[in-house]
Amino acid sequence: MPGRSGRRGYREFFDDESKASEMPGKRITDHQVHKYKQHRNTRTQVAAAAKAGLSERSARRIDHTDTLPSQHRQRSWRTREDPLTAVWDAEVVPLLQTDAQLNAVTLLEELQRRHPAQYDTSVLRTLQRRMRQWRATHGAERDIYFAQEHPPARLGLSDFTVADDLGIEIDGAAFPHRLYQFALAHSGWRHAEVSVGGESFIALSAGLQAALWRLGGVPEEHRTDSLSAAFNNLAEQETLTLRYDALCRHYGMRASRCNPGQSHENGSIESRHDSLKTALDQALRLRGSRAFDDRVGYEAFVDLIVQRLNTRASKRLAVERPLLEALPARRTAEFEERPARVSKYAIFTVKGVQYSAPSQLIGHRLMVRQYAQHIECWLGGQCVLRRPRATHRDGQRHPRDIDYRHLVAALRRKPGAFARWVLRDAAFPRPVYRRTWERLAAARPEREACKTMVGLLALAADGHEAQLADELEQLIELDQLPDLLALTQLLAPPTGGVPDVAVDLPALAGYDALLEATGQTVGEVAL
C-alpha cells in the first residue's frame, strides 16, 4: 500500500539519521536520555530517538530501564594486556620526569632502539593516551588565562603591527609599512594610522593623540606592550621614558604595559590587528587592485575601512564616550627637534638621513622638527622648508632624499659635474630619468650627455616632470635618444615676444565739436 511504503520510508530516514548522529565509541549522555524522554511524550520512539541523537535500538533499551548512563558502573578491567607494562614505570616515566615536553613519537623511537622488534607503531596510540593521562595527574602546572571585565572609559590600548603581507604598492613600488592601532577595551572603538618610520616615540605620540582627539576623550589607563619608545626595557624596574611619561601626564592617563613575552595580556588589541588586516585584505580584493597613486590615497582607504569597523561598536561607544575624561586645552608636541647645518653641498643630515635644501640656506643652522610623516626646517621662527620624512628602505644604511629642484639651477651652470656627482642617483625624480641617463652616457660623449640630462631635469623642474617622463618612456620603447630642443619646444610654452599694440588717440578738437552740437560749454558740463 502507498501509505505503508511511505511510513517505512519515514522510519528508515530517522533510523539512518540517528545512526549517523550516534557515532561509534561515543557514550550516551544523561542529557540525551532526558531529551529523548522529553520528546517521547509527544512523538514516536523513532522520532524521539532522532531528536536526541540516538539509534532506535538505544531508544528501546532506554525504555526498559530507569537508570541514567552516569549511574551505571564503569568498567574497571582491561580487555587486553597493556603492551607498556614492562617499560612504563621503569623507562617512560623517568624520561617524562626529566623533560615533560618529550612527545610520544620520540619516546616510541627510543623504546624501539632499546628493545628491538618489541614495540611497533601500533603502540603509538596507547602511548599517547598514557602520556596524556600522566600529564593530567603528574605534569607541570600550566598557565591559566584570567578573563577580564573592562568597565567603560577605563582602558585604552596601543600597538603596532607589520602590514607588509597586504602587498600594498605606492606609485608602482612596494610599500613596506606598519599600522598603528588604538582601541578602547570596553566598546571596541578603534583608530588606525599608517606608519613607515618603525615603532618610534614620534609614531606612537602622533597616532595616540590623533586617536584621542578623534574620540573626543581620554581613558583612565593606556596600555602598550614593551615598546622601547614608551618603557626603558634595560632597567630592572619598570620605568617610563621621559617623553612618554610627559605625554601621559599631559593627557592625565596612567601608563601600563603587559609582561614581557606575554602578548596574550594585550589580547584586546592583538585580536583587533587580525580583524583589521583581514578587513583591509577583503576590501582590497573587492577593489581589484593593491596599487595606489600616493600615500594619501592609501591612508584614506585605511581610514574608510576603520570607520566601517567602528559602526559595529557604535552602541557600546555611546555608553562609553560620556564617561571619558576631558581632553586638555591643546595637543602636546608630536615632534622632536634637532639642529642641522646646511653644508656647502646644499645638504643637511637628520638622524643619519640626508636631505637637500635650496642653495640660499647654505651655511645656515636650521632647527629641524621631525614628525612621524614629515620634517619641518625652521630658521628664526619661520618655517623655510617642509619635506616628507625619508625612511630606511632597500637595505640603505644612510637614506637620501634629494630634491633635484633645489640643485638644478647650479647644475645648469656646471653641467659637467653631473657625471660623477655623488648624489646623482638620488636626484632622479623617477626611474625613467635614470634609464635615460644610462642610455645617454653609453651613446654620447660625457660632456654632451651631461648637458642633455641637466637640460631635461631643468625642463622637468619647470612643471613638466610627468609629461616629460611619458615622452622619455616612448623614446626608450622606440630605442631613440632624447632631443632636448625638440622636447623643449613640445612641452615648454611659447616664448615669443610681446606683440606691439598700436593705440590711436583721437584729436581733442573732436570734443569741442561734440559740445557745440549739444549746445553746452565745458563749464556747464563740469557743473
C-alpha positions as CSV (number, residue, x, y, z in Angstrom):
1,M,0.0,0.0,0.0
2,P,1.2,3.5,-0.7
3,G,0.6,4.6,2.8
4,R,2.6,1.7,4.3
5,S,5.5,2.3,2.0
6,G,5.5,5.9,2.9
7,R,5.6,5.0,6.6
8,R,8.5,2.6,6.0
9,G,10.5,5.4,4.3
10,Y,9.8,7.7,7.2
11,R,11.2,5.2,9.7
12,E,14.2,4.4,7.5
13,F,15.0,8.1,7.3
14,F,15.0,8.7,11.0
15,D,16.8,5.5,11.7
16,D,19.6,6.4,9.3
17,E,19.8,9.9,10.8
18,S,20.0,8.5,14.4
19,K,22.7,6.1,13.5
20,A,24.7,8.8,11.8
21,S,24.5,11.1,14.9
22,E,25.3,8.4,17.4
23,M,29.0,7.8,16.4
24,P,30.7,4.5,17.3
25,G,32.7,4.8,20.5
26,K,30.6,7.7,21.8
27,R,28.8,7.0,25.1
28,I,25.2,8.1,25.6
29,T,25.0,11.0,27.9
30,D,22.4,11.9,30.6
31,H,21.4,14.9,28.5
32,Q,20.5,12.7,25.5
33,V,18.4,10.4,27.7
34,H,16.5,13.4,29.2
35,K,16.0,14.9,25.8
36,Y,14.7,11.5,24.5
37,K,12.2,11.1,27.3
38,Q,11.0,14.7,26.8
39,H,10.2,14.1,23.1
40,R,8.9,10.6,23.8
41,N,5.8,12.1,25.4
42,T,4.6,13.6,22.1
43,R,6.5,11.7,19.4
44,T,7.1,8.2,18.3
45,Q,10.0,6.2,19.5
46,V,11.9,6.7,16.2
47,A,11.2,10.4,16.0
48,A,12.2,11.0,19.7
49,A,15.4,9.0,19.2
50,A,16.3,11.1,16.2
51,K,15.7,14.3,18.1
52,A,18.0,13.1,20.9
53,G,20.7,11.8,18.5
54,L,20.2,8.1,19.4
55,S,19.7,5.0,17.5
56,E,16.3,3.2,17.6
57,R,18.0,0.3,19.3
58,S,19.3,2.5,22.1
59,A,15.9,4.1,22.5
60,R,14.3,0.6,23.1
61,R,16.9,-0.1,25.7
62,I,16.2,3.3,27.5
63,D,12.5,2.5,27.6
64,H,13.2,-0.6,29.6
65,T,15.5,1.0,32.3
66,D,15.0,3.7,34.9
67,T,18.7,4.5,35.4
68,L,20.9,7.1,33.7
69,P,24.1,6.4,31.9
70,S,26.1,8.1,34.6
71,Q,24.7,5.7,37.2
72,H,26.0,2.6,35.5
73,R,29.1,1.1,37.0
74,Q,32.2,1.9,35.0
75,R,34.3,-1.0,33.7
76,S,37.5,-1.4,35.7
77,W,39.0,-4.3,33.9
78,R,41.2,-4.3,30.8
79,T,40.0,-6.0,27.6
80,R,43.6,-6.8,26.5
81,E,47.0,-6.8,28.0
82,D,48.8,-3.5,28.4
83,P,51.8,-3.6,26.0
84,L,53.7,-0.9,28.0
85,T,53.5,-2.6,31.4
86,A,57.2,-3.6,31.4
87,V,58.6,-0.2,30.5
88,W,56.2,2.4,31.6
89,D,57.3,2.9,35.2
90,A,60.9,1.8,34.6
91,E,61.7,3.8,31.5
92,V,59.0,6.1,30.2
93,V,58.1,7.9,33.4
94,P,61.7,8.8,34.3
95,L,62.1,10.2,30.8
96,L,59.0,12.3,31.2
97,Q,60.1,13.5,34.6
98,T,63.4,14.6,33.1
99,D,61.7,16.6,30.3
100,A,57.9,16.7,30.2
101,Q,58.0,18.2,26.6
102,L,59.0,14.9,25.1
103,N,56.3,13.7,22.7
104,A,55.1,10.2,22.1
105,V,56.8,9.7,18.7
106,T,60.2,10.5,20.3
107,L,59.6,8.1,23.2
108,L,58.4,5.3,20.9
109,E,61.5,5.6,18.7
110,E,63.6,5.5,21.9
111,L,61.8,2.3,23.1
112,Q,62.3,0.7,19.6
113,R,66.1,1.4,19.9
114,R,66.3,0.0,23.4
115,H,64.1,-3.0,22.7
116,P,64.3,-4.0,19.0
117,A,61.4,-5.9,17.5
118,Q,59.2,-5.5,20.6
119,Y,57.3,-2.2,20.0
120,D,55.9,-1.4,16.6
121,T,53.9,1.6,15.5
122,S,50.6,0.1,16.7
123,V,51.7,1.0,20.3
124,L,51.8,4.7,19.5
125,R,48.1,5.4,20.2
126,T,48.3,3.6,23.6
127,L,51.5,5.5,24.5
128,Q,49.8,8.8,23.6
129,R,46.8,8.0,25.9
130,R,49.1,7.0,28.8
131,M,51.2,10.2,28.4
132,R,48.1,12.4,28.3
133,Q,46.8,10.8,31.5
134,W,50.2,11.1,33.2
135,R,50.5,14.8,32.3
136,A,47.0,15.4,33.7
137,T,47.9,14.0,37.1
138,H,51.7,14.4,37.4
139,G,52.6,17.0,34.8
140,A,53.9,20.6,35.4
141,E,51.5,23.4,36.1
142,R,50.1,25.2,33.1
143,D,49.3,28.9,32.6
144,I,45.8,29.9,33.4
145,Y,44.1,32.7,31.5
146,F,42.0,35.0,33.6
147,A,39.1,36.6,31.7
148,Q,38.8,40.3,32.5
149,E,36.0,42.7,32.7
150,H,36.6,46.1,31.1
151,P,34.4,48.9,32.6
152,P,33.7,51.8,30.3
153,A,36.3,54.5,29.9
154,R,38.9,52.6,31.9
155,L,41.4,51.2,29.4
156,G,42.8,52.1,26.0
157,L,45.4,50.1,24.2
158,S,48.1,50.9,21.6
159,D,50.2,48.6,19.4
160,F,51.9,48.3,16.1
161,T,51.6,45.5,13.5
162,V,53.6,44.8,10.4
163,A,51.3,45.1,7.3
164,D,53.8,44.1,4.6
165,D,51.7,41.0,3.8
166,L,48.9,43.2,2.4
167,G,51.1,43.7,-0.7
168,I,50.4,47.5,-1.0
169,E,52.1,49.4,-3.8
170,I,52.6,53.2,-3.9
171,D,53.4,54.7,-7.3
172,G,54.4,51.4,-8.7
173,A,56.7,50.4,-5.9
174,A,56.3,48.1,-2.9
175,F,55.3,49.9,0.3
176,P,56.6,48.2,3.4
177,H,54.9,49.7,6.4
178,R,53.3,49.2,9.8
179,L,49.8,50.0,11.1
180,Y,49.5,51.8,14.4
181,Q,46.2,51.0,16.2
182,F,44.5,52.4,19.2
183,A,41.4,50.7,20.7
184,L,39.1,51.0,23.7
185,A,38.8,47.7,25.6
186,H,35.1,48.2,26.5
187,S,33.4,49.4,23.3
188,G,36.0,48.2,20.8
189,W,36.2,51.6,19.1
190,R,39.5,51.8,17.2
191,H,41.7,54.2,15.3
192,A,44.5,53.2,12.9
193,E,47.3,55.1,11.1
194,V,49.9,54.2,8.6
195,S,53.5,54.2,10.0
196,V,56.7,53.9,8.0
197,G,59.4,55.0,10.5
198,G,59.0,52.0,12.7
199,E,57.8,51.8,16.3
200,S,59.2,55.1,17.3
201,F,58.0,57.5,20.0
202,I,57.0,60.0,17.3
203,A,54.8,57.5,15.6
204,L,53.3,56.5,19.0
205,S,52.7,60.0,20.1
206,A,51.2,61.1,16.7
207,G,48.9,58.1,16.5
208,L,47.8,58.2,20.1
209,Q,47.0,61.9,20.0
210,A,45.1,61.6,16.7
211,A,43.1,58.8,18.2
212,L,42.2,60.7,21.4
213,W,41.2,63.9,19.6
214,R,39.1,62.0,17.1
215,L,37.5,60.1,20.0
216,G,36.9,63.3,22.0
217,G,38.0,62.0,25.4
218,V,40.7,60.2,27.4
219,P,40.5,56.8,29.1
220,E,41.9,56.3,32.6
221,E,44.7,53.9,31.6
222,H,46.8,53.5,28.5
223,R,48.4,50.1,27.9
224,T,51.1,49.0,25.5
225,D,53.5,46.1,25.2
226,S,57.2,46.6,25.9
227,L,57.7,49.4,23.4
228,S,61.2,50.8,23.7
229,A,59.6,54.2,22.8
230,A,57.5,54.1,26.0
231,F,59.4,51.9,28.5
232,N,63.1,51.6,29.5
233,N,63.4,47.9,29.0
234,L,67.0,47.8,30.0
235,A,66.2,48.8,33.6
236,E,65.5,46.3,36.3
237,Q,62.4,48.2,37.3
238,E,59.5,49.3,35.1
239,T,60.4,52.9,34.2
240,L,58.8,55.2,31.6
241,T,60.8,57.1,29.1
242,L,60.8,60.8,29.8
243,R,58.9,61.7,26.7
244,Y,56.3,59.0,27.1
245,D,55.8,60.0,30.8
246,A,55.3,63.6,29.8
247,L,52.8,62.6,27.1
248,C,50.7,60.5,29.6
249,R,50.8,63.2,32.2
250,H,49.7,65.8,29.7
251,Y,46.5,63.8,29.0
252,G,46.1,62.6,32.6
253,M,46.4,58.9,31.7
254,R,48.0,56.1,33.8
255,A,50.6,54.2,31.8
256,S,50.9,50.4,32.0
257,R,52.2,47.5,29.9
258,C,51.8,43.8,29.7
259,N,54.5,41.4,31.0
260,P,57.4,40.9,28.5
261,G,56.8,38.0,26.2
262,Q,53.1,37.6,27.2
263,S,51.3,39.0,24.2
264,H,48.0,37.5,25.3
265,E,47.8,40.0,28.1
266,N,47.4,42.6,25.4
267,G,44.8,40.5,23.6
268,S,42.2,43.2,23.3
269,I,44.5,44.9,20.7
270,E,46.2,41.9,19.3
271,S,42.9,40.4,18.1
272,R,41.9,43.6,16.5
273,H,45.1,43.6,14.5
274,D,43.9,40.4,12.8
275,S,40.4,41.7,12.2
276,L,41.8,45.0,10.8
277,K,44.2,43.3,8.4
278,T,41.5,40.8,7.4
279,A,39.1,43.6,6.6
280,L,41.7,45.5,4.6
281,D,42.6,42.4,2.7
282,Q,39.0,41.7,1.8
283,A,38.4,45.3,0.8
284,L,41.5,45.2,-1.4
285,R,40.2,42.1,-3.1
286,L,36.9,43.8,-3.8
287,R,38.8,46.8,-5.1
288,G,40.6,44.6,-7.5
289,S,44.0,46.3,-7.0
290,R,46.5,46.9,-4.3
291,A,48.2,49.8,-6.0
292,F,47.6,53.4,-5.0
293,D,48.8,56.6,-6.7
294,D,50.2,58.1,-3.5
295,R,50.3,57.5,0.2
296,V,47.4,59.9,0.9
297,G,45.1,57.7,-1.1
298,Y,46.1,54.6,0.8
299,E,45.7,56.4,4.2
300,A,42.2,57.5,3.1
301,F,41.4,53.9,2.2
302,V,42.6,52.6,5.6
303,D,40.5,55.3,7.4
304,L,37.4,54.3,5.4
305,I,37.7,50.6,6.5
306,V,38.3,51.6,10.1
307,Q,35.1,53.7,10.0
308,R,33.2,50.7,8.7
309,L,34.5,48.6,11.6
310,N,33.6,51.2,14.1
311,T,29.9,51.1,13.1
312,R,29.7,47.8,14.9
313,A,30.8,49.4,18.2
314,S,28.5,52.5,17.9
315,K,26.1,51.4,20.6
316,R,28.7,50.5,23.2
317,L,30.7,53.7,22.3
318,A,27.6,55.8,23.0
319,V,27.7,54.4,26.6
320,E,31.4,54.8,27.0
321,R,32.1,58.2,25.4
322,P,30.3,60.3,28.0
323,L,32.4,58.6,30.8
324,L,35.8,59.6,29.2
325,E,37.9,62.2,30.8
326,A,38.0,65.6,29.0
327,L,40.8,66.4,26.6
328,P,43.4,69.0,27.5
329,A,43.3,72.5,26.0
330,R,45.8,71.6,23.3
331,R,47.9,68.8,21.9
332,T,51.4,68.3,23.2
333,A,54.5,68.2,20.9
334,E,54.2,65.5,18.2
335,F,57.8,66.0,17.0
336,E,61.4,66.1,18.2
337,E,63.7,69.0,17.4
338,R,67.3,68.5,16.2
339,P,69.7,71.2,14.9
340,A,71.3,70.8,11.5
341,R,73.6,72.9,9.4
342,V,73.2,73.1,5.6
343,S,76.6,72.3,4.1
344,K,78.2,73.8,1.0
345,Y,76.8,70.8,-0.9
346,A,73.3,72.1,-0.1
347,I,72.8,69.0,2.1
348,F,71.8,68.7,5.8
349,T,71.6,65.5,7.9
350,V,69.0,64.5,10.4
351,K,69.4,61.2,12.3
352,G,71.5,59.7,9.6
353,V,69.2,60.8,6.7
354,Q,70.5,63.3,4.1
355,Y,68.1,65.9,2.8
356,S,68.7,68.6,0.2
357,A,67.9,72.3,0.7
358,P,67.7,75.4,-1.5
359,S,71.1,77.0,-2.1
360,Q,70.0,80.1,-0.2
361,L,70.2,78.1,3.1
362,I,73.8,77.1,2.7
363,G,75.7,77.9,5.9
364,H,72.6,78.5,8.0
365,R,71.9,76.5,11.1
366,L,68.3,75.1,11.0
367,M,66.1,73.7,13.7
368,V,64.5,70.6,12.2
369,R,61.3,69.4,13.6
370,Q,60.9,65.7,12.9
371,Y,57.3,64.4,12.7
372,A,56.1,60.9,12.1
373,Q,55.4,61.6,8.4
374,H,57.4,64.8,7.5
375,I,60.1,67.2,8.7
376,E,59.9,71.0,9.0
377,C,63.0,73.3,8.9
378,W,62.8,76.5,10.9
379,L,65.0,79.5,10.7
380,G,64.5,82.4,13.0
381,G,60.9,81.5,13.9
382,Q,59.9,80.9,10.2
383,C,59.4,77.6,8.5
384,V,61.6,77.7,5.4
385,L,61.4,74.1,4.3
386,R,58.9,71.2,4.6
387,R,59.7,67.7,3.3
388,P,58.3,64.2,3.6
389,R,60.3,62.2,6.0
390,A,62.7,59.7,4.4
391,T,63.0,56.2,5.7
392,H,65.4,53.3,5.5
393,R,64.4,51.2,2.5
394,D,66.0,48.5,0.4
395,G,68.8,48.0,3.0
396,Q,70.0,51.6,2.8
397,R,72.3,52.4,5.6
398,H,72.1,56.2,5.1
399,P,68.9,57.1,3.2
400,R,68.9,60.2,1.0
401,D,66.0,62.5,0.0
402,I,67.4,64.7,-2.7
403,D,65.1,67.2,-4.5
404,Y,66.6,67.9,-7.9
405,R,64.7,71.2,-8.0
406,H,67.0,72.6,-5.3
407,L,70.1,71.8,-7.3
408,V,69.2,72.1,-11.0
409,A,70.0,75.8,-11.3
410,A,73.6,75.2,-10.1
411,L,73.9,72.2,-12.3
412,R,73.0,74.3,-15.4
413,R,76.0,76.5,-14.6
414,K,78.2,73.4,-14.1
415,P,76.7,70.5,-16.2
416,G,80.0,68.6,-16.3
417,A,79.8,67.9,-12.6
418,F,76.7,65.7,-13.2
419,A,78.7,62.6,-14.5
420,R,80.5,61.8,-11.2
421,W,78.2,63.6,-8.8
422,V,77.9,61.6,-5.5
423,L,74.2,62.4,-5.2
424,R,73.4,61.8,-8.8
425,D,71.4,58.6,-8.5
426,A,69.3,60.0,-5.6
427,A,68.4,63.1,-7.6
428,F,66.5,61.4,-10.4
429,P,62.8,62.2,-9.8
430,R,61.6,58.9,-11.5
431,P,63.2,55.7,-12.7
432,V,62.7,56.6,-16.3
433,Y,65.1,59.6,-15.9
434,R,67.8,57.2,-14.6
435,R,67.4,54.9,-17.5
436,T,67.6,57.9,-19.9
437,W,70.9,58.9,-18.3
438,E,72.3,55.4,-18.7
439,R,71.4,55.4,-22.4
440,L,72.8,58.9,-22.9
441,A,76.1,58.1,-21.1
442,A,76.5,54.9,-23.2
443,A,75.8,56.5,-26.6
444,R,77.2,60.1,-26.4
445,P,80.3,61.9,-25.2
446,E,80.3,62.7,-21.5
447,R,80.0,66.4,-21.8
448,E,77.2,66.2,-24.3
449,A,75.4,63.6,-22.2
450,C,75.6,65.8,-19.1
451,K,74.3,68.9,-20.8
452,T,71.4,67.0,-22.3
453,M,70.5,65.3,-19.0
454,V,70.8,68.5,-17.0
455,G,68.6,70.3,-19.6
456,L,66.0,67.5,-19.2
457,L,66.0,67.9,-15.4
458,A,65.6,71.7,-15.8
459,L,62.7,71.1,-18.1
460,A,61.1,68.8,-15.6
461,A,61.6,71.4,-12.8
462,D,59.6,73.9,-14.8
463,G,56.5,71.8,-14.2
464,H,56.8,69.2,-16.9
465,E,58.1,66.2,-14.9
466,A,55.1,63.9,-15.6
467,Q,54.7,64.8,-19.2
468,L,58.4,64.5,-19.9
469,A,58.5,61.1,-18.2
470,D,55.9,59.9,-20.6
471,E,57.8,61.2,-23.6
472,L,61.0,59.6,-22.3
473,E,59.2,56.2,-21.9
474,Q,58.1,56.4,-25.6
475,L,61.6,57.2,-26.7
476,I,63.0,54.2,-24.8
477,E,60.4,51.9,-26.4
478,L,61.4,53.3,-29.8
479,D,65.1,52.9,-29.0
480,Q,65.8,56.6,-29.6
481,L,67.8,59.2,-27.7
482,P,66.1,62.3,-26.4
483,D,66.4,65.6,-28.4
484,L,66.5,68.4,-25.8
485,L,65.5,71.1,-28.3
486,A,62.6,69.2,-29.7
487,L,61.3,68.2,-26.2
488,T,61.6,71.8,-25.1
489,Q,59.5,73.1,-28.0
490,L,57.0,70.3,-27.4
491,L,56.5,70.8,-23.7
492,A,57.5,74.4,-22.8
493,P,55.0,77.2,-23.6
494,P,55.8,79.6,-26.5
495,T,58.2,82.3,-25.6
496,G,57.5,84.7,-28.4
497,G,57.9,88.5,-27.9
498,V,55.0,90.6,-26.7
499,P,53.1,91.9,-29.7
500,D,53.1,95.7,-30.4
501,V,49.6,97.2,-29.9
502,A,49.0,100.5,-31.8
503,V,46.6,102.8,-29.9
504,D,45.3,105.8,-32.0
505,L,44.3,108.7,-29.7
506,P,41.5,110.9,-31.1
507,A,42.2,114.7,-31.5
508,L,40.9,116.9,-28.7
509,A,39.2,119.2,-31.2
510,G,36.6,116.5,-31.7
511,Y,35.3,117.0,-28.1
512,D,34.7,120.8,-28.9
513,A,32.7,119.8,-31.9
514,L,30.6,117.4,-29.9
515,L,29.9,120.0,-27.2
516,E,28.9,122.7,-29.8
517,A,26.5,120.2,-31.3
518,T,24.7,119.7,-28.0
519,G,24.7,123.5,-27.2
520,Q,26.8,123.2,-24.0
521,T,30.1,124.6,-22.8
522,V,32.9,122.9,-20.9
523,G,32.0,124.7,-17.7
524,E,28.4,123.7,-17.9
525,V,29.4,120.1,-18.4
526,A,31.6,120.3,-15.3
527,L,28.7,121.7,-13.2
